Amino acid sequence: MIIRRHMIVSGEVQGVGFRYRANYAAKGLGLTGYVRNLYDGRVELEVQGERELISRFLGEIDAGSFVHIDDIDYKDIPLVEDERSFRVMHSL
């Protein structure tokens, strides 16, 4: 089942390559969406794809040597039709 999940990730997630790890993992799993830094030190993601692949994605982004995730707040949101890629967006 395809879902879209909005996530706010807190912890040591800025300045450690987290966005680029997320981009690499998402593209490798065929997921779409985006990742961007927030002004308060957290990271925002939207990821769309099969539920199982999103679970694998979360495991891959938490595997970085310098990444330390304290918490992920998430909710499922409506799908974005015709989205074709995952991208790193400008910070808010």
C-alpha positions in Angstrom: 0.0 0.0 0.0 1.4 3.4 -1.0 1.3 6.1 1.7 2.8 9.6 2.2 4.3 10.4 5.6 5.2 13.8 6.9 8.0 13.6 9.5 9.8 16.1 11.8 13.0 14.6 13.0 14.9 15.9 16.0 18.3 15.1 17.4 21.7 15.6 15.9 20.4 15.8 12.4 21.9 19.0 11.0 25.4 19.5 9.8 26.0 15.7 9.7 25.0 14.8 6.2 21.5 13.7 7.2 19.7 15.3 4.2 22.0 13.8 1.7 21.8 10.4 3.4 18.0 10.7 3.2 18.2 11.7 -0.5 20.5 8.7 -1.3 18.3 6.2 0.7 15.1 7.5 -0.8 16.3 7.3 -4.4 17.8 3.8 -3.8 14.4 2.6 -2.6 12.4 4.4 -5.3 10.6 6.7 -2.8 9.5 10.3 -3.6 9.2 13.4 -1.5 11.6 15.9 0.0 13.9 16.7 3.0 14.8 20.1 4.4 16.4 21.7 7.4 14.2 23.7 9.7 15.4 26.9 11.5 15.1 25.3 14.9 17.6 22.5 14.3 15.1 19.8 13.3 14.6 18.3 9.8 11.4 18.0 7.9 10.7 15.1 5.5 7.8 14.0 3.3 8.2 10.5 1.9 5.9 8.6 -0.4 6.0 5.0 -1.3 5.2 1.5 -0.1 4.8 1.4 3.7 7.5 -1.3 4.1 10.0 0.7 2.0 9.4 3.8 4.2 10.2 1.6 7.2 13.5 0.5 5.5 14.2 4.1 4.6 14.0 5.1 8.3 16.4 2.4 9.3 18.9 3.5 6.6 18.9 7.2 7.6 19.4 6.4 11.2 22.5 4.3 10.4 24.9 7.2 9.9 27.9 7.4 12.1 27.2 11.1 13.0 23.4 11.0 12.9 21.6 10.7 16.2 17.8 10.7 16.0 16.1 11.5 19.3 12.5 11.6 18.1 10.4 11.4 14.9 6.9 13.0 14.9 5.0 11.8 12.0 1.5 11.6 10.4 0.2 10.1 7.2 -1.0 12.7 4.7 -2.6 12.6 1.3 -0.6 11.3 -1.6 1.0 13.7 -4.1 0.0 12.5 -7.5 2.6 12.6 -10.3 5.5 13.2 -8.0 8.5 11.6 -9.7 11.6 12.1 -7.4 13.0 12.8 -4.0 14.8 16.1 -3.5 16.7 18.1 -1.0 14.9 21.5 -0.6 16.2 24.8 0.8 16.1 25.3 4.5 13.2 27.1 6.2 
